[in-house]
């Protein structure tokens, strides 16, 4: 990674000429407080972007995906030159894996991180498939100890002891990849991995629709693919409406989440968005969905990722209402 280019890309937007400023998508949208509160209620740490940037790099919160989520060994060498605020999620990743794998030596943890954060392919969907395999089955590593090769399996999450995992929500989060800079509404990190992205429409936009949120999501997938290599859930929200899909879901495949603990919908006084957050992001259920309700299909031409959500979602709405 060319650190000089990254610093150029992270210049504070307010200091850019207006002619240049429009090339950066870094204006955060207001997100309903209820959304963030819902995550706090179910035990997540919720941070505003300013919480991880106070007193740090002059870039004011632009995180480079290659440092936050990229090659571990390369990121380590950059630490002396790069603000520790940019190291925030890699640090949480390392600490979580040490907590989950207490008997595994540091060299094995670092080897696992290097393997799982290294881009294996130029194909986003293939990278996502490989990461899902690591997330659900662990990472096999080999290292030298006393002139012998030792083999270990490093777990990325702990489904049996939820307290061993690091549950974090950040709003908003500004990321750069290449020459693109974008401000995402809400990202959900588990053990430092961005497993869910929530895209919200502007509540002040009277013409906002879920379809617009979906289109914005497709744009982000093209511009910052490194972020989505780790993705499990994609959420689009328009005020109190919400839909969930996967990395390969078409517009018609984004569905409302209808239940909390398999209860009947509707829930008195709760919106679609609230039901979705409680229904998907409950910690135990979240890991169960990843482990048992996600299926990849490869026909030799393309990869499809399916969320087996029929126990939880209704059939898709008719197009006249679904596309609102």
C-alpha positions as a Markdown table, in Angstrom:
| # | Residue | x | y | z |
|---|---|---|---|---|
| 1 | Unk | 0.0 | 0.0 | 0.0 |
| 2 | Unk | 1.3 | 3.5 | -0.9 |
| 3 | Unk | 0.9 | 5.3 | 2.4 |
| 4 | Unk | 1.5 | 8.6 | 0.7 |
| 5 | Unk | -1.4 | 8.2 | -1.6 |
| 6 | Unk | -3.6 | 7.1 | 1.4 |
| 7 | Unk | -2.7 | 10.3 | 3.2 |
| 8 | Unk | -3.6 | 12.3 | 0.2 |
| 9 | Unk | -7.0 | 10.6 | 0.0 |
| 10 | Unk | -7.7 | 11.2 | 3.6 |
| 11 | Unk | -7.4 | 15.0 | 3.5 |
| 12 | Unk | -10.1 | 16.6 | 5.6 |
| 13 | Unk | -13.0 | 17.2 | 3.2 |
| 14 | Unk | -13.8 | 20.7 | 4.5 |
| 15 | Unk | -10.4 | 21.8 | 3.3 |
| 16 | Unk | -10.9 | 20.6 | -0.3 |
| 17 | Unk | -12.0 | 22.9 | -3.1 |
| 18 | Unk | -15.6 | 22.4 | -4.0 |
| 19 | Unk | -14.6 | 21.2 | -7.4 |
| 20 | Unk | -12.8 | 18.3 | -5.7 |
| 21 | Unk | -15.1 | 17.7 | -2.8 |
| 22 | Unk | -17.9 | 16.2 | -4.9 |
| 23 | Unk | -15.5 | 13.2 | -5.7 |
| 24 | Unk | -15.7 | 12.1 | -2.1 |
| 25 | Unk | -18.9 | 10.5 | -0.6 |
| 26 | Unk | -18.2 | 11.5 | 3.0 |
| 27 | Unk | -21.3 | 13.3 | 4.2 |
| 28 | Unk | -22.8 | 11.2 | 7.0 |
| 29 | Unk | -26.5 | 10.7 | 7.1 |
| 30 | Unk | -28.4 | 11.1 | 10.3 |
| 31 | Unk | -29.3 | 7.7 | 11.7 |
| 32 | Unk | -32.2 | 7.3 | 14.1 |
| 33 | Unk | -31.1 | 7.1 | 17.7 |
| 34 | Unk | -33.5 | 4.2 | 18.2 |
| 35 | Unk | -31.4 | 2.1 | 15.8 |
| 36 | Unk | -28.3 | 2.6 | 17.8 |
| 37 | Unk | -30.2 | 2.2 | 21.1 |
| 38 | Unk | -31.5 | -1.1 | 19.9 |
| 39 | Unk | -28.0 | -2.4 | 19.5 |
| 40 | Unk | -27.0 | -1.2 | 23.0 |
| 41 | Unk | -30.0 | -3.0 | 24.5 |
| 42 | Unk | -28.9 | -6.3 | 23.1 |
| 43 | Unk | -25.4 | -5.9 | 24.5 |
| 44 | Unk | -23.3 | -4.3 | 21.7 |
| 45 | Unk | -20.8 | -1.5 | 22.2 |
| 46 | Unk | -21.9 | 1.5 | 20.1 |
| 47 | Unk | -19.3 | 4.0 | 19.1 |
| 48 | Unk | -19.6 | 7.2 | 17.1 |
| 49 | Unk | -16.8 | 7.7 | 14.6 |
| 50 | Unk | -15.6 | 10.7 | 16.7 |
| 51 | Unk | -15.1 | 8.3 | 19.6 |
| 52 | Unk | -12.2 | 6.6 | 17.8 |
| 53 | Unk | -10.7 | 9.7 | 16.3 |
| 54 | Unk | -10.5 | 12.3 | 19.1 |
| 55 | Unk | -6.9 | 13.5 | 19.3 |
| 56 | Unk | -5.7 | 11.3 | 16.5 |
| 57 | Unk | -4.8 | 11.7 | 12.9 |
| 58 | Unk | -5.7 | 14.9 | 11.1 |
| 59 | Unk | -7.7 | 12.8 | 8.6 |
| 60 | Unk | -10.6 | 13.0 | 11.0 |
| 61 | Unk | -11.7 | 9.4 | 10.8 |
| 62 | Unk | -11.0 | 8.2 | 7.3 |
| 63 | Unk | -9.9 | 4.6 | 7.7 |
| 64 | Unk | -8.1 | 2.8 | 5.0 |
| 65 | Unk | -9.5 | -0.7 | 4.3 |
| 66 | Unk | -6.1 | -2.0 | 3.6 |
| 67 | Unk | -4.9 | -1.1 | 7.1 |
| 68 | Unk | -8.1 | -1.9 | 9.0 |
| 69 | Unk | -8.9 | -5.1 | 7.1 |
| 70 | Unk | -6.0 | -5.8 | 4.9 |
| 71 | Unk | -2.7 | -7.6 | 5.1 |
| 72 | Unk | -1.8 | -8.1 | 8.8 |
| 73 | Unk | 1.9 | -8.2 | 8.3 |
| 74 | Unk | 1.9 | -5.1 | 6.2 |
| 75 | Unk | -0.3 | -3.2 | 8.7 |
| 76 | Unk | 2.0 | -4.1 | 11.5 |
| 77 | Unk | 5.0 | -2.5 | 9.7 |
| 78 | Unk | 2.9 | 0.6 | 9.2 |
| 79 | Unk | 1.9 | 1.0 | 12.8 |
| 80 | Unk | 4.8 | 3.4 | 13.7 |
| 81 | Unk | 3.8 | 5.7 | 10.9 |
| 82 | Unk | 0.0 | 5.3 | 11.1 |
| 83 | Unk | -2.2 | 6.8 | 13.8 |
| 84 | Unk | -3.4 | 4.2 | 16.4 |
| 85 | Unk | -6.9 | 5.4 | 15.7 |
| 86 | Unk | -6.6 | 3.6 | 12.4 |
| 87 | Unk | -5.5 | 0.4 | 14.2 |
| 88 | Unk | -8.7 | 0.3 | 16.2 |
| 89 | Unk | -10.3 | -2.8 | 14.6 |
| 90 | Unk | -7.1 | -4.8 | 13.9 |
| 91 | Unk | -6.4 | -4.4 | 17.6 |
| 92 | Unk | -9.8 | -5.6 | 18.6 |
| 93 | Unk | -9.4 | -8.6 | 16.2 |
| 94 | Unk | -6.1 | -9.6 | 17.7 |
| 95 | Unk | -7.4 | -9.3 | 21.3 |
| 96 | Unk | -10.5 | -11.2 | 20.6 |
| 97 | Unk | -8.7 | -14.1 | 19.0 |
| 98 | Unk | -6.3 | -14.3 | 21.9 |
| 99 | Unk | -9.4 | -14.5 | 24.2 |
| 100 | Unk | -11.1 | -17.1 | 22.1 |
| 101 | Unk | -7.9 | -19.2 | 21.7 |
| 102 | Unk | -6.1 | -18.9 | 25.0 |
| 103 | Unk | -3.9 | -21.9 | 24.5 |
| 104 | Unk | -2.8 | -21.0 | 21.0 |
| 105 | Unk | 0.6 | -19.2 | 20.9 |
| 106 | Unk | 0.9 | -15.6 | 19.5 |
| 107 | Unk | 2.7 | -16.7 | 16.4 |
| 108 | Unk | -0.3 | -18.9 | 15.4 |
| 109 | Unk | -2.8 | -16.1 | 16.1 |
| 110 | Unk | -0.8 | -13.7 | 13.9 |
| 111 | Unk | -0.5 | -16.4 | 11.2 |
| 112 | Unk | -4.2 | -16.9 | 11.2 |
| 113 | Unk | -4.9 | -13.2 | 11.0 |
| 114 | Unk | -2.5 | -12.8 | 8.1 |
| 115 | Unk | -4.2 | -15.7 | 6.3 |
| 116 | Unk | -7.8 | -14.6 | 6.8 |
| 117 | Unk | -7.2 | -10.8 | 6.0 |
| 118 | Unk | -5.2 | -11.4 | 2.9 |
| 119 | Unk | -7.2 | -11.1 | -0.3 |
| 120 | Unk | -7.1 | -14.5 | -2.0 |
| 121 | Unk | -8.8 | -13.5 | -5.3 |
| 122 | Unk | -9.9 | -10.6 | -7.4 |
| 123 | Unk | -13.4 | -12.1 | -7.2 |
| 124 | Unk | -15.3 | -10.5 | -4.3 |
| 125 | Unk | -17.8 | -13.4 | -4.0 |
| 126 | Unk | -15.0 | -16.0 | -3.9 |
| 127 | Unk | -13.2 | -14.0 | -1.2 |
| 128 | Unk | -16.5 | -13.9 | 0.7 |
| 129 | Unk | -17.0 | -17.6 | 0.4 |
| 130 | Unk | -13.5 | -18.4 | 1.6 |
| 131 | Unk | -13.9 | -16.0 | 4.6 |
| 132 | Unk | -17.2 | -17.6 | 5.5 |
| 133 | Unk | -15.5 | -21.0 | 5.6 |
| 134 | Unk | -12.8 | -19.6 | 7.9 |
| 135 | Unk | -15.5 | -18.0 | 10.1 |
| 136 | Unk | -17.5 | -21.2 | 10.5 |
| 137 | Unk | -14.7 | -23.8 | 10.5 |
| 138 | Unk | -11.7 | -21.9 | 11.9 |
| 139 | Unk | -8.3 | -21.3 | 10.3 |
| 140 | Unk | -5.7 | -24.0 | 10.0 |
| 141 | Unk | -2.2 | -22.7 | 10.6 |
| 142 | Unk | 1.2 | -24.2 | 10.8 |
| 143 | Unk | 4.3 | -22.7 | 12.5 |
| 144 | Unk | 7.7 | -23.8 | 13.6 |
| 145 | Unk | 8.5 | -24.5 | 17.3 |
| 146 | Unk | 11.7 | -26.2 | 18.5 |
| 147 | Unk | 12.6 | -27.2 | 14.9 |
| 148 | Unk | 9.2 | -28.9 | 14.4 |
| 149 | Unk | 6.1 | -28.0 | 12.5 |
| 150 | Unk | 3.1 | -27.5 | 14.7 |
| 151 | Unk | -0.4 | -27.5 | 13.4 |
| 152 | Unk | -3.2 | -25.5 | 15.1 |
| 153 | Unk | -6.8 | -24.5 | 14.3 |
| 154 | Unk | -7.6 | -20.9 | 15.3 |
| 155 | Unk | -11.3 | -20.1 | 15.9 |
| 156 | Unk | -12.5 | -16.6 | 14.7 |
| 157 | Unk | -15.7 | -16.6 | 16.9 |
| 158 | Unk | -16.8 | -18.4 | 20.0 |
| 159 | Unk | -20.3 | -19.7 | 19.7 |
| 160 | Unk | -20.3 | -21.4 | 23.0 |
| 161 | Unk | -19.2 | -18.5 | 25.1 |
| 162 | Unk | -20.6 | -15.3 | 23.7 |
| 163 | Unk | -18.7 | -13.2 | 26.2 |
| 164 | Unk | -15.4 | -14.1 | 24.5 |
| 165 | Unk | -16.5 | -12.2 | 21.4 |
| 166 | Unk | -16.2 | -8.5 | 20.8 |
| 167 | Unk | -19.5 | -7.0 | 19.6 |
| 168 | Unk | -19.2 | -3.5 | 18.2 |
| 169 | Unk | -21.3 | -1.0 | 16.2 |
| 170 | Unk | -19.8 | 2.1 | 14.6 |
| 171 | Unk | -21.8 | 5.0 | 13.2 |
| 172 | Unk | -20.8 | 6.5 | 10.9 |
| 173 | Unk | -17.6 | 5.1 | 9.5 |
| 174 | Unk | -15.6 | 6.7 | 6.7 |
| 175 | Unk | -13.5 | 4.3 | 4.6 |
| 176 | Unk | -11.1 | 4.8 | 1.7 |
| 177 | Unk | -10.1 | 2.2 | -0.9 |
| 178 | Unk | -7.9 | 3.3 | -3.7 |
| 179 | Unk | -9.1 | 6.7 | -4.6 |
| 180 | Unk | -12.6 | 6.3 | -3.3 |
| 181 | Unk | -13.7 | 7.7 | 0.1 |
| 182 | Unk | -17.2 | 6.9 | 1.4 |
| 183 | Unk | -19.1 | 7.4 | 4.7 |
| 184 | Unk | -21.2 | 4.4 | 5.6 |
| 185 | Unk | -24.1 | 4.7 | 8.0 |
| 186 | Unk | -23.7 | 1.7 | 10.3 |
| 187 | Unk | -21.2 | -1.2 | 10.4 |
| 188 | Unk | -21.5 | -4.1 | 12.8 |
| 189 | Unk | -18.1 | -5.6 | 13.8 |
| 190 | Unk | -17.7 | -9.0 | 15.5 |
| 191 | Unk | -14.2 | -9.5 | 16.7 |
| 192 | Unk | -13.0 | -6.8 | 14.4 |
| 193 | Unk | -14.6 | -8.2 | 11.3 |
| 194 | Unk | -17.3 | -6.1 | 9.5 |
| 195 | Unk | -20.0 | -8.8 | 9.3 |
| 196 | Unk | -23.0 | -6.5 | 8.7 |
| 197 | Unk | -23.5 | -3.2 | 6.9 |
| 198 | Unk | -26.7 | -1.1 | 7.3 |
| 199 | Unk | -27.5 | 1.5 | 4.7 |
| 200 | Unk | -30.1 | 4.0 | 5.6 |
| 201 | Unk | -31.9 | 6.6 | 3.5 |
| 202 | Unk | -31.9 | 10.2 | 4.4 |
| 203 | Unk | -34.9 | 10.7 | 6.8 |
| 204 | Unk | -35.2 | 14.3 | 5.4 |
| 205 | Unk | -35.6 | 13.0 | 1.9 |
| 206 | Unk | -39.4 | 12.7 | 1.3 |
| 207 | Unk | -38.7 | 10.8 | -1.9 |
| 208 | Unk | -36.4 | 8.2 | -0.3 |
| 209 | Unk | -37.2 | 4.6 | -0.9 |
| 210 | Unk | -35.8 | 1.2 | 0.0 |
| 211 | Unk | -34.8 | 0.8 | -3.6 |
| 212 | Unk | -32.6 | 3.9 | -3.3 |
| 213 | Unk | -30.8 | 2.3 | -0.3 |
| 214 | Unk | -30.4 | -0.9 | -2.3 |
| 215 | Unk | -28.8 | 1.1 | -5.2 |
| 216 | Unk | -26.5 | 2.9 | -2.8 |
| 217 | Unk | -25.4 | -0.5 | -1.4 |
| 218 | Unk | -24.5 | -1.7 | -4.9 |
| 219 | Unk | -22.4 | 1.4 | -5.5 |
| 220 | Unk | -20.5 | 0.7 | -2.2 |
| 221 | Unk | -19.9 | -2.9 | -3.2 |
| 222 | Unk | -18.2 | -1.7 | -6.4 |
| 223 | Unk | -16.2 | 1.1 | -4.7 |
| 224 | Unk | -15.0 | -0.5 | -1.5 |
| 225 | Unk | -15.0 | -4.3 | -2.2 |
| 226 | Unk | -12.5 | -5.1 | 0.6 |
| 227 | Unk | -15.1 | -4.2 | 3.2 |
| 228 | Unk | -17.6 | -6.6 | 1.7 |
| 229 | Unk | -15.2 | -9.6 | 1.5 |
| 230 | Unk | -16.1 | -10.2 | 5.2 |
| 231 | Unk | -19.8 | -9.5 | 5.0 |
| 232 | Unk | -22.5 | -11.8 | 6.3 |
| 233 | Unk | -25.6 | -9.6 | 6.3 |
| 234 | Unk | -26.6 | -6.5 | 4.2 |
| 235 | Unk | -29.4 | -4.4 | 5.6 |
| 236 | Unk | -31.3 | -1.6 | 3.8 |
| 237 | Unk | -33.5 | 0.7 | 5.8 |
| 238 | Unk | -35.9 | 3.5 | 4.9 |
| 239 | Unk | -37.3 | 5.2 | 8.1 |
| 240 | Unk | -38.9 | 2.3 | 9.9 |
| 241 | Unk | -38.9 | -0.1 | 6.9 |
| 242 | Unk | -36.0 | -2.6 | 6.7 |
| 243 | Unk | -34.9 | -5.5 | 4.5 |
| 244 | Unk | -32.1 | -8.1 | 4.8 |
| 245 | Unk | -30.1 | -9.8 | 2.1 |
| 246 | Unk | -26.7 | -11.2 | 1.3 |
| 247 | Unk | -23.8 | -10.1 | -0.8 |
| 248 | Unk | -25.3 | -11.7 | -4.0 |
| 249 | Unk | -29.0 | -10.9 | -3.3 |
| 250 | Unk | -30.9 | -9.1 | -6.1 |
| 251 | Unk | -33.4 | -6.4 | -5.2 |
| 252 | Unk | -36.3 | -8.8 | -5.1 |
| 253 | Unk | -34.4 | -11.1 | -2.7 |
| 254 | Unk | -34.1 | -8.5 | 0.1 |
| 255 | Unk | -36.8 | -9.5 | 2.5 |
| 256 | Unk | -38.3 | -8.2 | 5.8 |
| 257 | Unk | -37.5 | -10.0 | 9.0 |
| 258 | Unk | -40.7 | -11.0 | 10.6 |
| 259 | Unk | -40.0 | -12.5 | 13.9 |
| 260 | Unk | -38.2 | -12.4 | 17.2 |
| 261 | Unk | -37.7 | -15.8 | 18.7 |
| 262 | Unk | -40.1 | -17.3 | 16.1 |
| 263 | Unk | -43.0 | -15.2 | 17.5 |
| 264 | Unk | -45.8 | -14.1 | 15.2 |
| 265 | Unk | -45.6 | -10.7 | 13.5 |
| 266 | Unk | -46.5 | -7.9 | 14.0 |
| 267 | Unk | -45.0 | -7.1 | 17.4 |
| 268 | Unk | -47.0 | -4.5 | 19.2 |
| 269 | Unk | -45.4 | -1.1 | 18.9 |
| 270 | Unk | -42.2 | -2.3 | 17.2 |
| 271 | Unk | -41.2 | -1.3 | 13.7 |
| 272 | Unk | -39.8 | -3.5 | 10.9 |
| 273 | Unk | -36.3 | -2.2 | 11.7 |
| 274 | Unk | -36.6 | -2.9 | 15.4 |
| 275 | Unk | -37.8 | -6.4 | 14.8 |
| 276 | Unk | -35.0 | -7.0 | 12.3 |
| 277 | Unk | -32.3 | -5.8 | 14.7 |
| 278 | Unk | -33.6 | -7.9 | 17.6 |
| 279 | Unk | -34.3 | -10.9 | 15.4 |
| 280 | Unk | -31.0 | -11.1 | 13.5 |
| 281 | Unk | -28.5 | -9.4 | 15.8 |
| 282 | Unk | -29.3 | -11.2 | 19.1 |
| 283 | Unk | -25.8 | -12.6 | 19.7 |
| 284 | Unk | -26.6 | -16.3 | 19.9 |
| 285 | Unk | -29.0 | -16.2 | 17.0 |
| 286 | Unk | -26.6 | -14.1 | 14.9 |
| 287 | Unk | -23.9 | -16.8 | 15.1 |
| 288 | Unk | -26.5 | -19.5 | 14.5 |
| 289 | Unk | -27.7 | -17.9 | 11.4 |
| 290 | Unk | -24.1 | -17.6 | 10.1 |
| 291 | Unk | -23.3 | -21.2 | 11.0 |
| 292 | Unk | -26.4 | -22.9 | 9.9 |
| 293 | Unk | -28.5 | -20.7 | 7.6 |
| 294 | Unk | -26.1 | -19.5 | 4.9 |
| 295 | Unk | -25.4 | -21.6 | 1.8 |
| 296 | Unk | -23.1 | -20.9 | -1.1 |
| 297 | Unk | -23.8 | -22.3 | -4.5 |
| 298 | Unk | -21.2 | -22.4 | -7.3 |
| 299 | Unk | -22.4 | -23.4 | -10.8 |
| 300 | Unk | -18.9 | -22.9 | -12.3 |
| 301 | Unk | -19.8 | -19.5 | -13.7 |
| 302 | Unk | -21.0 | -17.5 | -10.7 |
| 303 | Unk | -21.3 | -17.8 | -6.9 |
| 304 | Unk | -24.6 | -17.3 | -5.1 |
| 305 | Unk | -25.0 | -16.8 | -1.4 |
| 306 | Unk | -28.3 | -17.7 | 0.1 |
| 307 | Unk | -29.8 | -16.9 | 3.5 |
| 308 | Unk | -32.2 | -19.7 | 4.4 |
| 309 | Unk | -34.6 | -17.3 | 5.9 |
| 310 | Unk | -38.0 | -18.9 | 5.2 |
| 311 | Unk | -38.6 | -19.8 | 8.9 |
| 312 | Unk | -38.1 | -16.1 | 9.7 |
| 313 | Unk | -39.3 | -14.1 | 6.7 |
| 314 | Unk | -42.6 | -14.1 | 4.8 |
| 315 | Unk | -42.7 | -14.6 | 1.1 |
| 316 | Unk | -41.6 | -11.5 | -0.8 |
| 317 | Unk | -44.1 | -8.7 | -1.1 |
| 318 | Unk | -45.8 | -8.1 | -4.4 |
| 319 | Unk | -43.6 | -5.8 | -6.6 |
| 320 | Unk | -46.0 | -2.9 | -6.2 |
| 321 | Unk | -45.3 | -2.8 | -2.4 |
| 322 | Unk | -41.9 | -4.4 | -2.2 |
| 323 | Unk | -40.3 | -1.8 | -4.3 |
| 324 | Unk | -41.3 | 1.1 | -2.1 |
